[in-house]
């Protein structure tokens, strides 16, 4: 465990296991790297795994800048250089998935393989009720949220627990910001595994559109699989957006993807 000085942040990370290519895990909003604890042993059994606390989350103190997947992606790319590896595998969930996606877009030579868990490439990929909840999220929730397990974790880990209202305010501002990365996703270079819950907060139509942008679901791959795309799609049964990152089935679909030989 330790800190890496990147882009004005002291970015906290922890390492487990051993291997040539690190697998970097990026957590969801209001969380920390600890959210991967249920699946970390399975992922680290035969590889080096690095969990990261993003800007203003967990043990990483906030900085004087808004929350943006684009800027957090620059932090992750800089951390990759500090890890002593030419390339990394990258898994991100929810907010961390947006950061992972932006890292692969902005630094395609850094990311060998990409795993996106419950991620949209366009804001309207979420169900309408989810968008309404995002729009209703605001600084007024900072005090009520102190009764939640999310706050308990933050207060225990944060270098400056009094930054809690800033975390809520910056998260609210981010949730209300529109985005559309359709064109960039269509040009995405690293092979990508899309993972969703079967009862996700993301519309099934958006999941299919995401898969097709990456070359999936467009044709029969043939008996020999010669026309199979490099990217893959997995649906985790019995899960929702809110617990899919802790599903024991997640390592079972991630590990074969990371270990598979590259397609020609």
DOLO-76904 format. One record per residue: x, y negated, z negated of N, C-alpha, C in turn. Coordinates in steps of 0.05 Angstrom, whole numbers, padded with zeros to 5 digits, always signed. Last residue first. Layout:
<nodes>
XYZXYZXYZ...
</nodes>
This chain:
<nodes>
-00127+00251+00676-00111+00240+00697-00124+00215+00708-00136+00241+00605-00146+00249+00631-00129+00237+00653-00093+00264+00553-00102+00242+00570-00113+00253+00596-00116+00312+00506-00097+00303+00526-00109+00281+00543-00143+00296+00441-00147+00306+00468-00125+00296+00487-00141+00272+00391-00121+00293+00398-00122+00303+00426-00183+00237+00389-00156+00227+00386-00135+00247+00395-00225+00274+00395-00221+00252+00414-00193+00241+00413-00221+00306+00349-00216+00318+00376-00212+00296+00397-00231+00265+00308-00205+00279+00311-00201+00292+00338-00285+00248+00314-00263+00229+00319-00237+00244+00325-00318+00288+00299-00320+00279+00326-00296+00261+00333-00303+00298+00246-00306+00321+00264-00308+00312+00293-00306+00249+00220-00279+00259+00227-00281+00282+00247-00365+00248+00218-00350+00229+00233-00321+00239+00240-00389+00284+00184-00388+00291+00212-00371+00272+00229-00391+00260+00135-00370+00280+00139-00369+00290+00168-00403+00190+00137-00412+00216+00144-00389+00236+00147-00390+00138+00128-00382+00157+00107-00391+00186+00113-00411+00110+00169-00382+00110+00167-00372+00129+00145-00466+00114+00163-00453+00131+00183-00423+00132+00180-00497+00083+00130-00481+00105+00117-00465+00121+00137-00522+00044+00159-00512+00037+00133-00496+00059+00119-00544+00063+00205-00522+00044+00207-00508+00041+00181-00555+00132+00186-00564+00106+00193-00539+00088+00196-00562+00203+00200-00548+00180+00190-00561+00154+00199-00578+00251+00224-00584+00247+00196-00570+00223+00184-00523+00259+00271-00551+00264+00261-00554+00259+00232-00488+00216+00310-00486+00230+00285-00515+00234+00274-00469+00220+00376-00491+00212+00359-00490+00229+00333-00418+00197+00419-00426+00216+00398-00449+00204+00382-00385+00192+00481-00408+00183+00464-00415+00205+00444-00323+00171+00512-00342+00191+00502-00364+00178+00485-00279+00159+00569-00293+00151+00544-00315+00172+00538-00263+00179+00617-00244+00181+00594-00258+00175+00568-00315+00218+00649-00301+00194+00643-00282+00197+00619-00311+00273+00695-00317+00264+00667-00302+00239+00661-00301+00297+00742-00312+00270+00743-00321+00260+00715-00283+00348+00728-00264+00330+00742-00274+00301+00743-00308+00390+00704-00305+00365+00689-00288+00344+00702-00320+00434+00733-00293+00433+00722-00288+00407+00706-00372+00422+00748-00367+00446+00732-00339+00445+00719-00387+00352+00741-00378+00376+00756-00371+00398+00737-00409+00309+00716-00380+00311+00716-00369+00334+00733-00460+00272+00746-00453+00298+00736-00423+00301+00738-00460+00202+00728-00460+00224+00747-00455+00250+00733-00465+00166+00687-00469+00156+00714-00471+00178+00734-00450+00172+00634-00478+00174+00641-00484+00165+00669-00395+00125+00629-00409+00149+00622-00438+00149+00631-00367+00078+00639-00366+00099+00659-00380+00125+00652-00376+00038+00604-00350+00052+00601-00348+00076+00620-00427+00024+00615-00407+00005+00621-00379+00017+00620-00454+00069+00593-00452+00066+00622-00430+00046+00630-00450+00058+00538-00439+00082+00549-00434+00080+00580-00481+00011+00537-00453+00011+00528-00438+00035+00541-00531+00031+00552-00518+00010+00568-00488+00009+00562-00541+00065+00509-00538+00076+00535-00524+00056+00554-00545+00026+00467-00525+00048+00466-00520+00060+00494-00588-00002+00485-00562-00016+00484-00540+00005+00483-00629+00035+00479-00623+00024+00505-00596+00011+00507-00630+00042+00423-00620+00063+00440-00613+00054+00468-00608-00014+00384-00628-00003+00402-00616+00019+00419-00582-00005+00319-00577-00014+00346-00597+00001+00365-00585+00017+00271-00597-00009+00273-00595-00020+00301-00599+00089+00280-00582+00065+00278-00598+00039+00277-00607+00145+00272-00627+00125+00263-00612+00099+00259-00563+00170+00290-00588+00176+00305-00611+00158+00295-00507+00126+00296-00525+00142+00280-00550+00148+00296-00453+00129+00343-00477+00116+00332-00491+00136+00314-00392+00117+00375-00406+00133+00355-00429+00117+00343-00352+00121+00431-00374+00107+00418-00388+00126+00399-00286+00121+00445-00307+00138+00435-00327+00120+00421-00246+00104+00502-00262+00095+00479-00283+00116+00471-00183+00089+00530-00205+00108+00527-00219+00103+00500-00168+00019+00543-00164+00043+00527-00188+00062+00528-00194-00022+00579-00174-00003+00588-00170+00022+00570-00253-00053+00601-00238-00043+00578-00219-00020+00587-00287-00078+00635-00259-00077+00643-00241-00064+00621-00335-00078+00609-00333-00064+00635-00305-00061+00644-00323-00113+00567-00326-00084+00562-00323-00068+00587-00325-00162+00594-00299-00152+00584-00300-00122+00577-00379-00167+00607-00359-00166+00629-00332-00155+00619-00403-00166+00555-00409-00146+00576-00387-00144+00596-00404-00194+00508-00378-00185+00518-00381-00165+00541-00434-00245+00479-00439-00226+00501-00413-00219+00513-00463-00276+00421-00440-00266+00436-00449-00247+00458-00483-00324+00371-00489-00307+00394-00463-00299+00408-00483-00325+00301-00470-00333+00326-00475-00314+00348-00502-00309+00253-00520-00325+00269-00508-00333+00296-00460-00282+00230-00484-00267+00237-00503-00283+00255-00426-00325+00217-00419-00306+00237-00443-00290+00248-00454-00350+00176-00448-00365+00200-00441-00346+00223-00454-00308+00138-00480-00318+00149-00475-00333+00175-00400-00305+00127-00414-00282+00139-00440-00291+00152-00392-00354+00103-00379-00349+00128-00391-00325+00142-00425-00347+00057-00430-00369+00076-00417-00364+00103-00401-00303+00031-00428-00302+00040-00434-00323+00061-00349-00324+00022-00352-00300+00037-00381-00298+00048-00362-00368-00011-00350-00373+00016-00353-00348+00034-00380-00342-00058-00398-00359-00042-00388-00364-00014-00329-00315-00072-00353-00301-00064-00373-00318-00048-00285-00338-00093-00289-00343-00065-00315-00329-00055-00276-00320-00144-00293-00344-00141-00298-00352-00112-00238-00280-00139-00267-00273-00140-00285-00297-00137-00184-00274-00107-00198-00298-00118-00228-00292-00118-00170-00223-00094-00150-00239-00108-00163-00264-00120-00220-00172-00103-00212-00197-00091-00190-00212-00107-00236-00126-00132-00214-00125-00113-00203-00152-00106-00280-00136-00165-00259-00118-00175-00233-00121-00158-00314-00166-00134-00303-00178-00158-00280-00162-00169-00327-00128-00093-00312-00152-00087-00299-00164-00112-00355-00089-00123-00330-00082-00109-00313-00106-00103-00398-00120-00139-00381-00107-00159-00355-00099-00147-00421-00135-00090-00407-00155-00107-00389-00142-00127-00441-00085-00075-00423-00100-00057-00407-00120-00073-00479-00072-00112-00453-00058-00113-00432-00071-00095-00511-00134-00136-00508-00111-00117-00481-00097-00121-00518-00181-00161-00530-00157-00174-00525-00132-00158-00501-00219-00128-00483-00212-00150-00493-00188-00166-00540-00234-00094-00523-00211-00086-00503-00203-00108-00561-00281-00117-00575-00255-00119-00558-00231-00113-00517-00317-00101-00523-00311-00129-00539-00285-00132-00519-00316-00044-00494-00311-00059-00500-00302-00088-00562-00331-00015-00562-00304-00025-00537-00297-00042-00555-00381+00005-00574-00378-00017-00574-00350-00029-00525-00376+00051-00511-00381+00026-00529-00378+00001-00561-00322+00087-00550-00349+00083-00537-00353+00056-00601-00289+00134-00578-00286+00115-00565-00314+00112-00638-00294+00173-00646-00302+00146-00624-00300+00126-00612-00274+00217-00619-00302+00218-00627-00312+00190-00610-00220+00202-00585-00235+00206-00591-00265+00204-00664-00208+00203-00650-00207+00177-00623-00222+00179-00673-00214+00258-00687-00231+00239-00673-00231+00212-00641-00172+00277-00635-00200+00284-00648-00219+00265-00671-00130+00256-00644-00134+00247-00635-00162+00253-00718-00134+00284-00719-00139+00255-00691-00142+00243-00700-00123+00337-00709-00149+00330-00710-00154+00300-00638-00084+00338-00667-00086+00337-00676-00114+00328-00581-00107+00376-00594-00099+00351-00624-00100+00354-00566-00129+00423-00566-00100+00422-00578-00090+00396-00560-00183+00422-00587-00173+00424-00588-00142+00427-00504-00190+00421-00519-00193+00396-00547-00181+00398-00464-00140+00451-00481-00164+00455-00499-00166+00431-00441-00096+00436-00424-00113+00452-00439-00139+00459-00446-00066+00371-00458-00077+00395-00438-00094+00410-00432-00005+00336-00423-00031+00345-00439-00040+00369-00421+00046+00309-00445+00029+00304-00438+00000+00311-00355+00050+00318-00376+00062+00302-00398+00042+00297-00308+00063+00365-00326+00042+00356-00350+00055+00343-00242+00076+00375-00266+00088+00365-00284+00066+00354-00191+00081+00424-00209+00064+00409-00234+00079+00401-00121+00090+00436-00149+00100+00437-00166+00085+00417-00080+00050+00437-00079+00075+00453-00107+00086+00458-00070-00018+00437-00089+00003+00429-00087+00027+00448-00034-00052+00461-00029-00044+00433-00046-00020+00425-00051-00065+00511-00026-00050+00509-00020-00040+00481-00095-00097+00502-00099-00070+00512-00074-00053+00510-00113-00144+00469-00086-00131+00468-00088-00102+00477-00165-00159+00478-00144-00180+00478-00116-00168+00478-00193-00110+00476-00197-00129+00498-00173-00148+00500-00177-00088+00428-00172-00073+00452-00175-00091+00477-00196-00129+00393-00167-00122+00394-00160-00108+00420-00251-00126+00402-00236-00150+00411-00206-00145+00412-00259-00076+00378-00265-00080+00406-00250-00104+00417-00245-00087+00325-00230-00067+00340-00234-00070+00370-00284-00125+00312-00256-00133+00312-00239-00113+00328-00329-00093+00317-00327-00116+00334-00298-00125+00335-00317-00057+00276-00318-00047+00304-00317-00070+00323-00321-00088+00231-00294-00078+00238-00294-00067+00267-00376-00095+00232-00359-00118+00237-00331-00109+00245-00381-00028+00249-00397-00052+00247-00380-00077+00252-00316+00000+00244-00345+00003+00239-00358-00024+00235-00262+00023+00284-00276+00002+00270-00306+00008+00268-00200+00050+00296-00228+00057+00290-00240+00034+00274-00147+00060+00339-00162+00040+00324-00191+00049+00321-00079+00078+00346-00107+00085+00350-00123+00068+00331-00025+00037+00371-00041+00048+00350-00067+00059+00361+00044+00032+00393+00015+00032+00398+00001+00044+00374+00094+00028+00370+00089+00013+00395+00059+00011+00401+00101+00015+00300+00091+00033+00322+00086+00017+00347+00111-00015+00255+00133-00001+00268+00125+00018+00290+00075-00046+00231+00074-00018+00224+00096-00002+00238+00078-00096+00253+00091-00092+00226+00092-00062+00219+00047-00090+00298+00076-00094+00301+00091-00089+00275-00003-00087+00274+00007-00064+00289+00038-00066+00293-00010-00139+00255-00005-00117+00236+00007-00093+00250-00023-00164+00303+00002-00171+00290+00009-00150+00270-00073-00140+00313-00051-00136+00332-00024-00143+00320-00101-00160+00269-00097-00131+00272-00074-00125+00291-00101-00215+00280-00089-00205+00255-00082-00175+00258-00131-00215+00327-00103-00224+00328-00088-00215+00303-00180-00200+00306-00166-00182+00325-00137-00190+00327-00194-00246+00279-00187-00222+00263-00173-00202+00281-00207-00277+00324-00183-00284+00308-00175-00261+00290-00252-00248+00344-00229-00254+00362-00204-00261+00345-00290-00246+00303-00276-00221+00312-00251-00227+00328-00285-00296+00254-00289-00291+00282-00276-00264+00290-00299-00337+00202-00298-00309+00209-00304-00306+00239-00260-00399+00203-00284-00383+00202-00279-00353+00208-00207-00417+00158-00216-00413+00185-00242-00396+00184-00168-00415+00113-00183-00438+00122-00190-00435+00152-00177-00349+00086-00161-00370+00097-00179-00392+00107-00182-00303+00030-00193-00317+00052-00173-00338+00062-00142-00245+00013-00154-00271+00007-00163-00285+00032-00153-00178+00011-00142-00199+00028-00157-00225+00022-00179-00138-00017-00155-00150-00029-00142-00172-00012-00243-00151+00008-00226-00134-00008-00203-00149-00021-00239-00206+00055-00252-00181+00045-00232-00165+00028-00213-00247+00080-00234-00254+00060-00248-00230+00048-00196-00208+00135-00196-00235+00124-00220-00239+00104-00198-00137+00118-00199-00160+00137-00200-00186+00122-00158-00088+00097-00178-00106+00087-00177-00132+00104-00147-00024+00127-00141-00053+00126-00164-00068+00113-00114+00038+00126-00138+00023+00121-00131-00006+00116-00082+00083+00166-00079+00057+00154-00106+00044+00150-00055+00147+00171-00079+00131+00172-00074+00106+00155-00023+00196+00207-00018+00172+00191-00043+00154+00194-00050+00263+00206-00041+00239+00219-00037+00217+00198-00074+00307+00184-00053+00312+00203-00043+00287+00217-00107+00285+00144-00096+00312+00140-00072+00317+00159-00134+00238+00148-00105+00236+00142-00092+00264+00139-00187+00252+00155-00173+00238+00177-00143+00239+00173-00199+00277+00106-00201+00292+00131-00186+00279+00154-00190+00234+00069-00174+00259+00068-00175+00275+00094-00229+00194+00087-00200+00190+00090-00184+00216+00088-00282+00197+00077-00273+00212+00101-00242+00210+00104-00292+00168+00030-00303+00194+00033-00292+00211+00056-00263+00118+00039-00253+00138+00020-00266+00165+00024-00279+00075+00069-00272+00100+00084-00262+00122+00065-00286+00033+00035-00310+00046+00045-00304+00072+00061-00237+00010+00024-00246+00031+00006-00271+00046+00017-00229-00033+00057-00219-00007+00066-00228+00016+00049-00292-00066+00047-00263-00064+00046-00255-00037+00056-00348-00110+00061-00336-00086+00050-00305-00089+00048-00372-00150+00088-00375-00150+00059-00363-00126+00046-00375-00110+00148-00378-00135+00134-00384-00132+00104-00333-00050+00151-00355-00067+00157-00356-00092+00141-00262-00037+00166-00287-00034+00151-00309-00053+00161-00218-00002+00206-00229-00029+00200-00257-00026+00189-00160+00037+00208-00189+00036+00202-00197+00008+00194-00113+00063+00252-00120+00040+00235-00150+00038+00233-00069+00113+00258-00098+00108+00261-00106+00086+00242-00004+00112+00286-00022+00106+00264-00051+00104+00274+00032+00163+00313+00015+00141+00321-00005+00136+00299+00060+00202+00282+00074+00184+00300+00057+00159+00307+00047+00214+00212+00044+00219+00241+00057+00197+00257+00015+00226+00150+00040+00222+00165+00035+00229+00194-00023+00198+00094-00015+00218+00114+00010+00210+00129-00039+00129+00088-00042+00157+00079-00032+00175+00101-00033+00061+00067-00026+00082+00085-00030+00110+00072-00067-00002+00065-00058+00022+00051-00053+00044+00072-00063-00074+00065-00067-00048+00078-00057-00026+00061-00080-00143+00069-00075-00119+00053-00081-00094+00069-00047-00199+00093-00067-00178+00101-00060-00152+00085-00044-00260+00081-00031-00237+00069-00050-00214+00072-00045-00305+00138-00058-00287+00118-00038-00268+00106-00019-00331+00178-00027-00347+00155-00042-00331+00134-00008-00289+00214-00026-00311+00222-00036-00327+00198+00011-00244+00165+00003-00247+00193-00015-00271+00197+00046-00207+00122+00041-00235+00128+00036-00239+00158+00018-00152+00091+00033-00161+00114+00026-00190+00119+00023-00114+00031+00012-00137+00046+00031-00143+00069+00007-00047+00011+00022-00071+00011+00008-00093+00027+00017+00024+00000+00000+00000+00000+00018-00025+00000
</nodes>
